[in-house]
């Protein structure tokens, strides 16, 4: 993986960490803002993860043409799930985002077995996905704690 991808990917965890911490540290009357910020960022990242697959599908060599439809579907589905998650209350919404981020990484793992996803990307993706999912679930726990 290019070094900038590693550094920028790691930097992408900072908003997850900050908003998850704020969801625990802010006074109860301000936690809703931190939880919404966490969910909104999770939505943006999940949508971004889907878009990666549009790029892979559009730039694929001719011998991978049979994978175009599933790749494009994987490009759209995360954005739809992210949108639905943002419409839910904090606990189910944050839990759905965490689950979808991990599920997308799992599907990418299957795709890597067919040579459709670079292994370096996959390793980075799992590390970042686990960090994001833990932060999203920490936010969900904070929301439960606030009730």
N, C-alpha and C positions, 0 to 999 in steps of 0.2 A: 504494500500500500504506500502511496506517496505520503511523505511526512506531513504535508499540510492537511491531508485527509484525517490523519490520526489526531493532530492538534485541534483542528476545527471540530472534529467529532467529539473529542473530550470537552472542548469549550461548550459544545451544545448541551452538555449535561448541567452546566452551571445554572441555567434558569430552572431546571427540574429541582436541583438541590436547594436553591434559594427559596423557591415557592413552597416546597415541602417543609423546609424549616420554618418559614413564616407561618404556615398553617398550624404549626404547633406553638410558636412563640408569641404570636400576636394576641392581643386581648380578644375574647370571644366575639365582640361586636365587629371586629375587623377580619376575622378568619375567613369569612365568606369571600372577600376580595382575593385573598391568597389562594383559596381553593379554586375560584374561577380562573385566576391567572394560570394556575397549574394545569387545569383542564384545557384551557385555550392553547397553551403551549404544547400539551400532549396532542391536541388535535392537529396543530400545525405540523408537528414532527411525524405523526402517523400518516398524514397526507403526503408529506415529503417522501416517506419510505415507499409509498405506493408509486410515486412519480419516478423513482429510480427504475422501476420495471418498464415504464413506457420508454425510457431512454435505452434500456437494454434491448427491448423488442424492436424499436425503430432502427437501432444500429446493428442488429443481428445479421450474421452472414446467411446466405440463402439456405444452407443446410439446417438451419434452426427455424425455418419458416413454420413448421408444424407446431411450434411452441408459441406462436404469435398471439393467438386468442387467449390462452391462459395467462400469458405475461401481461397482456393489456388488461385482462380482468383483475389481476393482482394489482395493477396500477390504479384501478378505479375503486375497488372494494374498500381499501383502507380509508379513503377519503369519506366514503359514505358511512362507514362505521364511526369515524371520528365526528362527523356531523351529528349523528344520532347520539353519541356519548355526550356531546356538549349540551344537548337538549334535556338530558336526564338530571336528576338531583345528584349532588356531589358523590355520594358513596357508590351508587351503581355506575355513574358516568366515569369516574376515575378508575374503577375496577375494570370496566369494559375497555378503556384505553390501555391499561396495563396488559390485559389479556390479549388484545389485538396486536400490540407491539410484539409480544412474545410469539403469538401465532404466526405473524408475518415472518419473523425470523425462522420459525420452524418450517414454514413453506419454502423459504429461501434455502434452507438446509437440504430439503428434498431436491430443489432445483440444482443445487451445487453437485449433487450426485450425477446429474446429466451434463455437467460442465457448463451450465447456464448462468452461474453466478461465480465470480472470482473468489477463490478461497481466502485471500487476504481480506477482502470485503466482508466475507462471512464471519471471520474471527473478530474483526472490529465491530461488526454489527451486533454480535451476541454480547460483547462486553458493554457496548452502549445501551443495548436493549434491556439488559439486566439492571443496569443503573437507572434507566428511565422508569422501568416497571416498579422497582423498589421505591422510588420517589413517589410515583403515582399511588401506590398502595399505602405509603406512609401518609399521604394526604387524605386518602379514604379513611384511614384509621383516625386521623385527627378530626375529620368530620364526624365520625362515630363518637369520638370522645367529647365532642362539643354538644351532643344531643342530650 
